[in-house]
Amino acid sequence: MTLTIESGVELPNRRKGRTNMFPFDQMDVGQSFFVPLSVKRPGTVQVATTRANQIGDGKKFKCSTVQTKQVTVEGREPTIVNGARVWRIE
């Protein structure tokens, strides 16, 4: 097999993987978002957070498995929901 060597071929944009399914690039320091366990496994969110921290744009994030209260119907008692919360810390 013969391979052709080429010059001037542009590199594709860097893929962000799972980071683009979460709003990392829209967050300011001190903000957070919650992903319910019913939507994504906490491990998926943790991997995306690790990758977002490796991009090298100076932003840093912290991910933790948490429980939060959510009101599903106005006027009813909130329910406890398990999931992952991500904070922008830098």
Phi and psi in radians as a Rosetta constraint file:
Dihedral C 1 N 2 CA 2 C 2 CIRCULARHARMONIC -1.935 0.35
Dihedral N 2 CA 2 C 2 N 3 CIRCULARHARMONIC 2.260 0.35
Dihedral C 2 N 3 CA 3 C 3 CIRCULARHARMONIC -1.798 0.35
Dihedral N 3 CA 3 C 3 N 4 CIRCULARHARMONIC 2.457 0.35
Dihedral C 3 N 4 CA 4 C 4 CIRCULARHARMONIC -1.665 0.35
Dihedral N 4 CA 4 C 4 N 5 CIRCULARHARMONIC 2.261 0.35
Dihedral C 4 N 5 CA 5 C 5 CIRCULARHARMONIC -1.595 0.35
Dihedral N 5 CA 5 C 5 N 6 CIRCULARHARMONIC 2.254 0.35
Dihedral C 5 N 6 CA 6 C 6 CIRCULARHARMONIC -2.153 0.35
Dihedral N 6 CA 6 C 6 N 7 CIRCULARHARMONIC 2.637 0.35
Dihedral C 6 N 7 CA 7 C 7 CIRCULARHARMONIC -2.047 0.35
Dihedral N 7 CA 7 C 7 N 8 CIRCULARHARMONIC 2.652 0.35
Dihedral C 7 N 8 CA 8 C 8 CIRCULARHARMONIC 1.395 0.35
Dihedral N 8 CA 8 C 8 N 9 CIRCULARHARMONIC 0.218 0.35
Dihedral C 8 N 9 CA 9 C 9 CIRCULARHARMONIC -1.506 0.35
Dihedral N 9 CA 9 C 9 N 10 CIRCULARHARMONIC 2.137 0.35
Dihedral C 9 N 10 CA 10 C 10 CIRCULARHARMONIC -1.253 0.35
Dihedral N 10 CA 10 C 10 N 11 CIRCULARHARMONIC 2.524 0.35
Dihedral C 10 N 11 CA 11 C 11 CIRCULARHARMONIC -1.278 0.35
Dihedral N 11 CA 11 C 11 N 12 CIRCULARHARMONIC 2.512 0.35
Dihedral C 11 N 12 CA 12 C 12 CIRCULARHARMONIC -1.227 0.35
Dihedral N 12 CA 12 C 12 N 13 CIRCULARHARMONIC 2.758 0.35
Dihedral C 12 N 13 CA 13 C 13 CIRCULARHARMONIC -1.020 0.35
Dihedral N 13 CA 13 C 13 N 14 CIRCULARHARMONIC 2.535 0.35
Dihedral C 13 N 14 CA 14 C 14 CIRCULARHARMONIC -1.149 0.35
Dihedral N 14 CA 14 C 14 N 15 CIRCULARHARMONIC 2.185 0.35
Dihedral C 14 N 15 CA 15 C 15 CIRCULARHARMONIC -1.263 0.35
Dihedral N 15 CA 15 C 15 N 16 CIRCULARHARMONIC 2.460 0.35
Dihedral C 15 N 16 CA 16 C 16 CIRCULARHARMONIC -1.726 0.35
Dihedral N 16 CA 16 C 16 N 17 CIRCULARHARMONIC 0.018 0.35
Dihedral C 16 N 17 CA 17 C 17 CIRCULARHARMONIC 1.039 0.35
Dihedral N 17 CA 17 C 17 N 18 CIRCULARHARMONIC -2.310 0.35
Dihedral C 17 N 18 CA 18 C 18 CIRCULARHARMONIC -1.313 0.35
Dihedral N 18 CA 18 C 18 N 19 CIRCULARHARMONIC -0.191 0.35
Dihedral C 18 N 19 CA 19 C 19 CIRCULARHARMONIC -1.113 0.35
Dihedral N 19 CA 19 C 19 N 20 CIRCULARHARMONIC -0.454 0.35
Dihedral C 19 N 20 CA 20 C 20 CIRCULARHARMONIC -1.364 0.35
Dihedral N 20 CA 20 C 20 N 21 CIRCULARHARMONIC -0.151 0.35
Dihedral C 20 N 21 CA 21 C 21 CIRCULARHARMONIC -1.502 0.35
Dihedral N 21 CA 21 C 21 N 22 CIRCULARHARMONIC -0.122 0.35
Dihedral C 21 N 22 CA 22 C 22 CIRCULARHARMONIC -2.133 0.35
Dihedral N 22 CA 22 C 22 N 23 CIRCULARHARMONIC 2.687 0.35
Dihedral C 22 N 23 CA 23 C 23 CIRCULARHARMONIC -1.475 0.35
Dihedral N 23 CA 23 C 23 N 24 CIRCULARHARMONIC 0.741 0.35
Dihedral C 23 N 24 CA 24 C 24 CIRCULARHARMONIC -0.984 0.35
Dihedral N 24 CA 24 C 24 N 25 CIRCULARHARMONIC -0.764 0.35
Dihedral C 24 N 25 CA 25 C 25 CIRCULARHARMONIC -1.275 0.35
Dihedral N 25 CA 25 C 25 N 26 CIRCULARHARMONIC -0.195 0.35
Dihedral C 25 N 26 CA 26 C 26 CIRCULARHARMONIC -1.728 0.35
Dihedral N 26 CA 26 C 26 N 27 CIRCULARHARMONIC -0.073 0.35
Dihedral C 26 N 27 CA 27 C 27 CIRCULARHARMONIC -1.565 0.35
Dihedral N 27 CA 27 C 27 N 28 CIRCULARHARMONIC 2.540 0.35
Dihedral C 27 N 28 CA 28 C 28 CIRCULARHARMONIC -1.809 0.35
Dihedral N 28 CA 28 C 28 N 29 CIRCULARHARMONIC 2.810 0.35
Dihedral C 28 N 29 CA 29 C 29 CIRCULARHARMONIC -0.993 0.35
Dihedral N 29 CA 29 C 29 N 30 CIRCULARHARMONIC 2.324 0.35
Dihedral C 29 N 30 CA 30 C 30 CIRCULARHARMONIC 1.666 0.35
Dihedral N 30 CA 30 C 30 N 31 CIRCULARHARMONIC -0.227 0.35
Dihedral C 30 N 31 CA 31 C 31 CIRCULARHARMONIC -1.542 0.35
Dihedral N 31 CA 31 C 31 N 32 CIRCULARHARMONIC 2.770 0.35
Dihedral C 31 N 32 CA 32 C 32 CIRCULARHARMONIC -2.561 0.35
Dihedral N 32 CA 32 C 32 N 33 CIRCULARHARMONIC 2.893 0.35
Dihedral C 32 N 33 CA 33 C 33 CIRCULARHARMONIC -2.403 0.35
Dihedral N 33 CA 33 C 33 N 34 CIRCULARHARMONIC 2.689 0.35
Dihedral C 33 N 34 CA 34 C 34 CIRCULARHARMONIC -2.031 0.35
Dihedral N 34 CA 34 C 34 N 35 CIRCULARHARMONIC 2.346 0.35
Dihedral C 34 N 35 CA 35 C 35 CIRCULARHARMONIC -2.072 0.35
Dihedral N 35 CA 35 C 35 N 36 CIRCULARHARMONIC 1.940 0.35
Dihedral C 35 N 36 CA 36 C 36 CIRCULARHARMONIC -1.089 0.35
Dihedral N 36 CA 36 C 36 N 37 CIRCULARHARMONIC 2.571 0.35
Dihedral C 36 N 37 CA 37 C 37 CIRCULARHARMONIC -0.999 0.35
Dihedral N 37 CA 37 C 37 N 38 CIRCULARHARMONIC -0.511 0.35
Dihedral C 37 N 38 CA 38 C 38 CIRCULARHARMONIC -1.224 0.35
Dihedral N 38 CA 38 C 38 N 39 CIRCULARHARMONIC -0.317 0.35
Dihedral C 38 N 39 CA 39 C 39 CIRCULARHARMONIC -1.633 0.35
Dihedral N 39 CA 39 C 39 N 40 CIRCULARHARMONIC -0.888 0.35
Dihedral C 39 N 40 CA 40 C 40 CIRCULARHARMONIC -2.516 0.35
Dihedral N 40 CA 40 C 40 N 41 CIRCULARHARMONIC 2.593 0.35
Dihedral C 40 N 41 CA 41 C 41 CIRCULARHARMONIC -1.208 0.35
Dihedral N 41 CA 41 C 41 N 42 CIRCULARHARMONIC 2.515 0.35
Dihedral C 41 N 42 CA 42 C 42 CIRCULARHARMONIC -0.975 0.35
Dihedral N 42 CA 42 C 42 N 43 CIRCULARHARMONIC -0.564 0.35
Dihedral C 42 N 43 CA 43 C 43 CIRCULARHARMONIC -1.078 0.35
Dihedral N 43 CA 43 C 43 N 44 CIRCULARHARMONIC -0.638 0.35
Dihedral C 43 N 44 CA 44 C 44 CIRCULARHARMONIC -1.118 0.35
Dihedral N 44 CA 44 C 44 N 45 CIRCULARHARMONIC -0.744 0.35
Dihedral C 44 N 45 CA 45 C 45 CIRCULARHARMONIC -1.175 0.35
Dihedral N 45 CA 45 C 45 N 46 CIRCULARHARMONIC -0.694 0.35
Dihedral C 45 N 46 CA 46 C 46 CIRCULARHARMONIC -1.099 0.35
Dihedral N 46 CA 46 C 46 N 47 CIRCULARHARMONIC -0.763 0.35
Dihedral C 46 N 47 CA 47 C 47 CIRCULARHARMONIC -1.092 0.35
Dihedral N 47 CA 47 C 47 N 48 CIRCULARHARMONIC -0.764 0.35
Dihedral C 47 N 48 CA 48 C 48 CIRCULARHARMONIC -1.094 0.35
Dihedral N 48 CA 48 C 48 N 49 CIRCULARHARMONIC -0.668 0.35
Dihedral C 48 N 49 CA 49 C 49 CIRCULARHARMONIC -1.147 0.35
Dihedral N 49 CA 49 C 49 N 50 CIRCULARHARMONIC -0.757 0.35
Dihedral C 49 N 50 CA 50 C 50 CIRCULARHARMONIC -1.039 0.35
Dihedral N 50 CA 50 C 50 N 51 CIRCULARHARMONIC -0.772 0.35
Dihedral C 50 N 51 CA 51 C 51 CIRCULARHARMONIC -1.143 0.35
Dihedral N 51 CA 51 C 51 N 52 CIRCULARHARMONIC -0.690 0.35
Dihedral C 51 N 52 CA 52 C 52 CIRCULARHARMONIC -1.091 0.35
Dihedral N 52 CA 52 C 52 N 53 CIRCULARHARMONIC -0.618 0.35
Dihedral C 52 N 53 CA 53 C 53 CIRCULARHARMONIC -1.226 0.35
Dihedral N 53 CA 53 C 53 N 54 CIRCULARHARMONIC -0.419 0.35
Dihedral C 53 N 54 CA 54 C 54 CIRCULARHARMONIC -1.553 0.35
Dihedral N 54 CA 54 C 54 N 55 CIRCULARHARMONIC -0.123 0.35
Dihedral C 54 N 55 CA 55 C 55 CIRCULARHARMONIC -1.110 0.35
Dihedral N 55 CA 55 C 55 N 56 CIRCULARHARMONIC -0.560 0.35
Dihedral C 55 N 56 CA 56 C 56 CIRCULARHARMONIC 1.549 0.35
Dihedral N 56 CA 56 C 56 N 57 CIRCULARHARMONIC 0.424 0.35
Dihedral C 56 N 57 CA 57 C 57 CIRCULARHARMONIC -1.708 0.35
Dihedral N 57 CA 57 C 57 N 58 CIRCULARHARMONIC 0.180 0.35
Dihedral C 57 N 58 CA 58 C 58 CIRCULARHARMONIC 1.540 0.35
Dihedral N 58 CA 58 C 58 N 59 CIRCULARHARMONIC -0.128 0.35
Dihedral C 58 N 59 CA 59 C 59 CIRCULARHARMONIC -1.529 0.35
Dihedral N 59 CA 59 C 59 N 60 CIRCULARHARMONIC 2.447 0.35
Dihedral C 59 N 60 CA 60 C 60 CIRCULARHARMONIC -2.245 0.35
Dihedral N 60 CA 60 C 60 N 61 CIRCULARHARMONIC 2.475 0.35
Dihedral C 60 N 61 CA 61 C 61 CIRCULARHARMONIC -2.269 0.35
Dihedral N 61 CA 61 C 61 N 62 CIRCULARHARMONIC 2.683 0.35
Dihedral C 61 N 62 CA 62 C 62 CIRCULARHARMONIC -2.217 0.35
Dihedral N 62 CA 62 C 62 N 63 CIRCULARHARMONIC 2.301 0.35
Dihedral C 62 N 63 CA 63 C 63 CIRCULARHARMONIC -2.064 0.35
Dihedral N 63 CA 63 C 63 N 64 CIRCULARHARMONIC 2.421 0.35
Dihedral C 63 N 64 CA 64 C 64 CIRCULARHARMONIC -2.543 0.35
Dihedral N 64 CA 64 C 64 N 65 CIRCULARHARMONIC 2.519 0.35
Dihedral C 64 N 65 CA 65 C 65 CIRCULARHARMONIC -1.371 0.35
Dihedral N 65 CA 65 C 65 N 66 CIRCULARHARMONIC 2.237 0.35
Dihedral C 65 N 66 CA 66 C 66 CIRCULARHARMONIC -2.457 0.35
Dihedral N 66 CA 66 C 66 N 67 CIRCULARHARMONIC 2.950 0.35
Dihedral C 66 N 67 CA 67 C 67 CIRCULARHARMONIC -1.994 0.35
Dihedral N 67 CA 67 C 67 N 68 CIRCULARHARMONIC 2.456 0.35
Dihedral C 67 N 68 CA 68 C 68 CIRCULARHARMONIC -2.423 0.35
Dihedral N 68 CA 68 C 68 N 69 CIRCULARHARMONIC 2.740 0.35
Dihedral C 68 N 69 CA 69 C 69 CIRCULARHARMONIC -1.592 0.35
Dihedral N 69 CA 69 C 69 N 70 CIRCULARHARMONIC 2.321 0.35
Dihedral C 69 N 70 CA 70 C 70 CIRCULARHARMONIC -2.248 0.35
Dihedral N 70 CA 70 C 70 N 71 CIRCULARHARMONIC 2.371 0.35
Dihedral C 70 N 71 CA 71 C 71 CIRCULARHARMONIC -1.633 0.35
Dihedral N 71 CA 71 C 71 N 72 CIRCULARHARMONIC 2.028 0.35
Dihedral C 71 N 72 CA 72 C 72 CIRCULARHARMONIC -1.608 0.35
Dihedral N 72 CA 72 C 72 N 73 CIRCULARHARMONIC -0.534 0.35
Dihedral C 72 N 73 CA 73 C 73 CIRCULARHARMONIC -2.319 0.35
Dihedral N 73 CA 73 C 73 N 74 CIRCULARHARMONIC 2.244 0.35
Dihedral C 73 N 74 CA 74 C 74 CIRCULARHARMONIC -0.924 0.35
Dihedral N 74 CA 74 C 74 N 75 CIRCULARHARMONIC 2.310 0.35
Dihedral C 74 N 75 CA 75 C 75 CIRCULARHARMONIC 1.565 0.35
Dihedral N 75 CA 75 C 75 N 76 CIRCULARHARMONIC -0.159 0.35
Dihedral C 75 N 76 CA 76 C 76 CIRCULARHARMONIC -1.712 0.35
Dihedral N 76 CA 76 C 76 N 77 CIRCULARHARMONIC 2.822 0.35
Dihedral C 76 N 77 CA 77 C 77 CIRCULARHARMONIC -1.116 0.35
Dihedral N 77 CA 77 C 77 N 78 CIRCULARHARMONIC 2.459 0.35
Dihedral C 77 N 78 CA 78 C 78 CIRCULARHARMONIC -1.173 0.35
Dihedral N 78 CA 78 C 78 N 79 CIRCULARHARMONIC 2.624 0.35
Dihedral C 78 N 79 CA 79 C 79 CIRCULARHARMONIC -1.846 0.35
Dihedral N 79 CA 79 C 79 N 80 CIRCULARHARMONIC 2.677 0.35
Dihedral C 79 N 80 CA 80 C 80 CIRCULARHARMONIC -1.475 0.35
Dihedral N 80 CA 80 C 80 N 81 CIRCULARHARMONIC 2.247 0.35
Dihedral C 80 N 81 CA 81 C 81 CIRCULARHARMONIC -2.141 0.35
Dihedral N 81 CA 81 C 81 N 82 CIRCULARHARMONIC 2.271 0.35
Dihedral C 81 N 82 CA 82 C 82 CIRCULARHARMONIC -1.544 0.35
Dihedral N 82 CA 82 C 82 N 83 CIRCULARHARMONIC 2.559 0.35
Dihedral C 82 N 83 CA 83 C 83 CIRCULARHARMONIC 3.098 0.35
Dihedral N 83 CA 83 C 83 N 84 CIRCULARHARMONIC -2.769 0.35
Dihedral C 83 N 84 CA 84 C 84 CIRCULARHARMONIC -2.131 0.35
Dihedral N 84 CA 84 C 84 N 85 CIRCULARHARMONIC 2.432 0.35
Dihedral C 84 N 85 CA 85 C 85 CIRCULARHARMONIC -2.069 0.35
Dihedral N 85 CA 85 C 85 N 86 CIRCULARHARMONIC 2.399 0.35
Dihedral C 85 N 86 CA 86 C 86 CIRCULARHARMONIC -2.065 0.35
Dihedral N 86 CA 86 C 86 N 87 CIRCULARHARMONIC 2.245 0.35
Dihedral C 86 N 87 CA 87 C 87 CIRCULARHARMONIC -1.946 0.35
Dihedral N 87 CA 87 C 87 N 88 CIRCULARHARMONIC 2.496 0.35
Dihedral C 87 N 88 CA 88 C 88 CIRCULARHARMONIC -1.565 0.35
Dihedral N 88 CA 88 C 88 N 89 CIRCULARHARMONIC 2.148 0.35
Dihedral C 88 N 89 CA 89 C 89 CIRCULARHARMONIC -1.907 0.35
Dihedral N 89 CA 89 C 89 N 90 CIRCULARHARMONIC -0.283 0.35
